[in-house]
Amino acid sequence: MTGVKRATRPNGSVLLMALIAFGAIGGPIRPGYRGLTSGIRPRGKEPARDAKAPRTLVDLGGYKLHINCEGKSTDGKPPVILIHGGGDFSFDWALVMPGVARFAHVCAYDQAGQAWSDPGPTPRTLRQEAFELHLLLEKSDLKGPYVLVGHSLGGLIARVFARDFPKDLAGLVLVDATSEDTTLMLNGKLVHMREIARDVPIPPVQTMKTSPPKPASEQEIKEAEAFQKQFGPPKIYSPFDKLPAEVQQLRLWALNNHKLMAQSEGYLAEELKAMYIATRSTDYILGDLPMEVLIGGRIESAPPNVSQEEWKRLSEEKIQQKREFGRLSQNSKVVVDPISGHHIQLDNPDLVITAIREVLTAASHHTKLDSR
């Protein structure tokens, strides 16, 4: 291992939360999400007391994932699949989904353990997440190939899907996606996460028979209770305050009903290192796949214990890292949006809708994206 002693490496859950906290990873209800909030009375920003699964729960083999689809299926036009980032939910696409549903069949889902989805097998590797997405789409009778739209950590899931199921991918939109060279604060120092990778193999895909999730230990429950006591109940912070009021209630419900399970060994650093090596050794690893890269260009406020000057330097570095996604495909377009932070789908949803339309058109007609 490079840069950091093995003894100082936290477990996978802590690393993931550090990435989320560090920004590396994210009027009336709009028609596409009206079903999500039926039967819930608006109560300002209080959480919904009873949020039943609004759409379909699909059994993947002893655990179910929630998926919500809108828009008409059209022959020759790939379905669009929205992949949320770490700590986010399917309904966080509420400002994008109705617009896409006007010209495509679009689905958003909750990853295992999020909102209405059950906890799934462990460890929760990117490989596991991509496999479960593929299985979910198959069992939902959604015929590929697909246009995948991945935000933050969801961008990494989309890229692993592209690697493992290349024939089932028609196009890709990366929405301020996490880079394989991403940086986080660890033990008071800024490090590239790939630098703390161990020399261990990444586990194969698991099932509920081979490696089911385990209940949280008493110690983990105490730590979670202490965390909530210190920081208080979940709140709606910017930019999630741009969501419709009913969806904000759902967000509070989901955060209040987090499924606390035992922490499992994490392999994100190892997976990032493998991706870093693969992308640096081969240009255009995705061939001529239509791909649009959206980057939040607005520098947000610095996290605790990081100076604004250091944060500005780091933010500029992250923007450059994400520009390099353009090297993944010969048919790519990169857009840096000066008005958006990390959640472009909330700050500038029309930009995301336009990118999806452009990639969908290029995928359907086998044409080049206008990279200007």
Buried (B, 14 or more C-beta within 10 A) or exposed (E): BEEBEEEEBBEBBEBBBBBBBBBBBBEEBBEBBBEBBEEBEBEEEEBBEEBEBBBBBBEBEEBBBBBBBBBEEEEEBBBBBBBBBBBBBBBBBBBBBBBBBBBBBBBBBBBBBBBBBBBBBBBBBBBBBBBBBBBBBBBBEBEBBBBBBBBBBBBBBBBBBBBBBEEBBBBBBBBBBBBBBBBBBBEEEBBBBBBBBEEEEBBEBBBBEEBBBEEBEEEBEEBEEEEEEEEEEBEBEEBBEBBBBBBBBBBBBBBBBBBBBEBBEBBBBBBBBBBBEEBEEEEBBBEEBBBBBBBBBBBBEBEEEBEEEEBEEBBEBBBEBBBBBBBBBBBBBBBBBEEBBBBBBBBBBEBBBBBBBBBBBBBBEEEEBEEE
